[in-house]
Amino acid sequence: MAGTRARRLVVLGAMSFAAVGVAVVLPGAVLPLLIERLGLQLSDAGALLAAQPLGHLCTVLLLPYGVSRVDSRWLLGLAGLLLGSAVAALGWVSNWQGALLAMLVSGASIGALEVGANTVLLLYTTQPNRVLNLAHLFFGVASVLTPALAASAVEVGLSWKWLWSMASVPVLAAGLSWLAFAPIPGARPPGHGMDRARADGERRWPTVALAMAMAAYVGAEIGFGSWYTKYLTVAHEVPFAVAGRGLALYWGGLTVGRLLLSLWAPGHGSVPFVTALGIASAAVGVCALAAPGPMTFVLLSAMLGVTLAGIFPGLLALAARWHPAHVERATGALLAGAGCGQMLFPWAMAWAAAYGGVARAMWLYPALCLLVSATVRWGERIRRRQRMLHL
């Protein structure tokens, strides 16, 4: 029964992360059409895109303090339904204010889905690191398929409202599935009731270190993907269409990496594992940026996606192993770090590119990969020191 329950939770988690992928990727994929439909200035469009991570950040900072008191089925079910409604609403709004509200709601719902789904998988599966890699694989699948399907829908003349309504279907299905099919979680597994004073003393600085590592990771992963086509067209002078296909290979590498790690990664959080992935990512990133030709860059960038793939689930699994009494709060802290990285490092990259050029600024990303390894090691040293003090 336990195995059946775990498999059902993995399927529901995969549906949730696929829904998040649709909601995150689609606004950017159709941004030119959204700008034209609502008559937006570029500054308005930028604020629109920033509203989603802002809503996400607010939720992941506040929700973990009350999530342990809420039935996970209702939390995740309602979050999925609210997210699906926000996605559908973007096809019906007629002004910037309505779109901004829909994006804020979608970001808040994404935060609730991520905190809830990651926490459930960490608490109620026996090999959380592998399980998270498998479930997060479907975020990558949705990220690859959504732009292609949206472009095809526009090409065949699907109406704007139907485009968003159809996109909301898998999101609503994820929410309904949590309400209808989620097994009753029951009592927390053994080991989740350690002395509160000890847990409070142990979780702060190690969690800060992991949150910093998560910020650096998301900054590297999202930032490299965001500036990929610009770098390839400037540094290697390839056509935009070729650069776009190369970008698909980068995200494809990330997806393949998570599939492989769902089979072969350590079952639980591991400092050497995450550290090795950070160092490998930095090394591959350096080789890619030093590559003499565009084809070598494209191939090495796909390999970079593979090495980056296990860091996000690995950090979450490590936080759950370090802080078994406060999985929700540790998960929320790491997702808050991810949101900060998503907002901070693209700005830093833009600033660096403006002053030193895109080709030089791209070296920020291998440095961020090394920062992942350094902060994880720092957190482990703090944790060992704290544990010695408690002995």
C-alpha positions, 0 to 999 in steps of 0.5 A, spaced: 500 500 500 505 504 501 508 503 494 502 504 491 501 511 495 508 513 493 507 512 486 500 515 486 504 521 489 509 521 484 504 522 478 500 527 482 507 531 483 509 530 476 502 533 473 503 539 478 510 540 475 508 540 468 502 545 470 507 549 473 511 549 466 505 551 462 504 557 466 511 559 467 513 558 459 506 560 456 506 568 457 513 569 455 512 564 449 506 569 446 509 575 449 509 579 442 502 577 441 500 579 448 503 586 447 499 587 441 493 585 444 493 589 450 497 595 447 503 595 452 509 598 452 515 594 453 516 597 460 509 594 462 510 588 459 516 587 463 512 589 469 507 584 467 512 578 467 515 580 473 508 580 477 509 572 477 515 571 480 513 576 485 507 573 487 511 566 487 516 569 492 510 572 497 507 565 497 513 561 498 515 566 504 509 566 508 505 559 506 510 554 510 509 557 516 501 554 516 502 549 511 503 543 516 496 545 519 493 544 512 490 538 508 495 537 503 490 535 498 486 541 499 492 546 499 494 543 492 487 542 489 485 549 490 492 551 488 491 548 481 484 550 480 486 557 482 492 557 477 488 554 471 483 559 472 488 565 472 491 562 466 484 561 462 483 569 465 489 571 461 485 570 454 479 574 457 482 580 460 482 586 456 487 591 459 494 591 463 491 591 470 487 585 469 493 581 466 497 584 472 492 581 477 492 574 473 499 574 473 500 575 480 495 570 482 498 565 477 505 566 481 502 565 488 498 559 486 505 556 483 508 558 489 503 554 493 503 548 488 511 548 489 511 548 496 506 543 497 508 538 492 515 538 494 514 537 501 509 531 500 514 528 495 520 529 500 516 527 506 512 521 504 517 517 499 523 513 501 528 516 495 526 523 495 532 525 491 530 520 485 523 522 486 524 529 485 528 528 479 523 524 476 517 529 478 521 535 476 522 532 469 515 534 467 517 541 468 522 540 463 517 536 458 512 542 459 517 547 458 519 544 451 512 542 448 508 549 450 512 554 446 512 549 440 504 547 441 502 555 442 506 557 436 502 551 432 496 553 435 497 560 433 499 558 426 493 554 424 488 560 427 486 558 434 483 564 437 486 567 443 481 565 448 481 558 446 489 558 446 489 560 453 483 556 455 486 549 452 492 551 456 489 551 462 486 544 461 492 540 464 493 545 470 486 544 472 486 537 471 492 537 476 488 541 481 482 536 480 487 530 481 489 532 487 482 533 490 480 526 487 486 521 487 491 524 493 492 518 498 491 520 505 498 522 507 496 520 515 502 521 520 508 524 518 514 518 517 518 517 523 524 522 525 519 528 524 518 530 531 525 532 533 526 537 539 524 544 537 529 547 540 534 543 537 531 544 530 531 551 531 538 552 533 540 547 527 536 550 521 537 557 520 544 558 517 545 551 514 538 553 511 541 560 509 547 557 505 542 552 501 538 558 499 544 561 497 546 555 493 539 555 490 539 562 488 545 561 485 543 555 481 537 558 478 540 564 476 545 560 472 540 555 469 535 561 467 540 566 466 544 561 461 537 559 458 535 567 457 541 569 454 543 563 450 540 566 443 543 573 444 550 570 446 550 565 440 548 570 435 553 575 437 559 571 439 558 566 433 554 570 428 549 564 427 542 566 425 536 566 430 533 560 428 539 556 429 540 559 436 533 557 437 534 550 436 540 550 440 536 553 446 531 547 445 537 542 446 540 546 452 533 545 455 532 538 452 539 536 456 536 538 462 530 534 461 534 528 459 539 529 465 533 529 470 530 522 467 537 519 468 538 522 475 531 519 477 534 512 476 541 513 478 542 519 483 543 517 490 536 516 494 537 522 499 540 528 499 548 528 499 553 534 499 558 530 495 553 529 490 550 536 489 558 539 490 560 535 484 554 537 480 556 544 481 563 543 479 562 539 473 557 545 471 562 550 472 567 546 468 562 544 462 560 552 462 567 554 461 569 549 456 562 551 452 564 559 453 571 557 450 569 553 444 571 555 438 565 554 434 558 554 434 557 547 434 561 545 439 558 551 444 551 548 442 553 541 444 557 543 450 551 547 452 546 541 452 551 537 456 551 543 461 543 542 461 545 535 463 550 537 469 545 542 472 539 537 472 540 534 479 542 540 483 535 543 484 532 536 486 538 535 490 538 541 494 531 540 496 532 533 498 538 535 502 534 541 506 529 535 508 535 531 510 538 536 514 531 539 517 526 533 518 522 537 523 521 543 518 521 540 511 515 545 509 519 551 512 526 549 509 523 548 502 519 554 502 526 558 504 530 554 498 524 556 493 524 563 496 532 563 494 530 561 487 525 566 486 531 571 489 536 568 484 531 569 478 530 576 479 537 578 481 541 575 477 538 576 470 539 584 472 546 583 474 547 579 467 544 585 464 548 590 467 554 586 466 552 586 458 551 593 458 558 595 460 562 589 458 559 586 452 554 579 452 560 575 451 564 577 457 558 577 461 556 570 460 562 568 464 558 570 470 554 563 470 560 558 471 562 562 477 555 561 479 555 554 479 562 554 483 558 558 488 553 553 488 558 548 491 561 553 495 555 555 499 553 547 500 560 546 503 559 552 507 552 550 510 555 543 511 561 545 515 556 550 519 551 544 520 557 539 523 559 545 528 552 546 530 551 538 531 558 538 535 555 543 540 549 539 541 553 533 543 
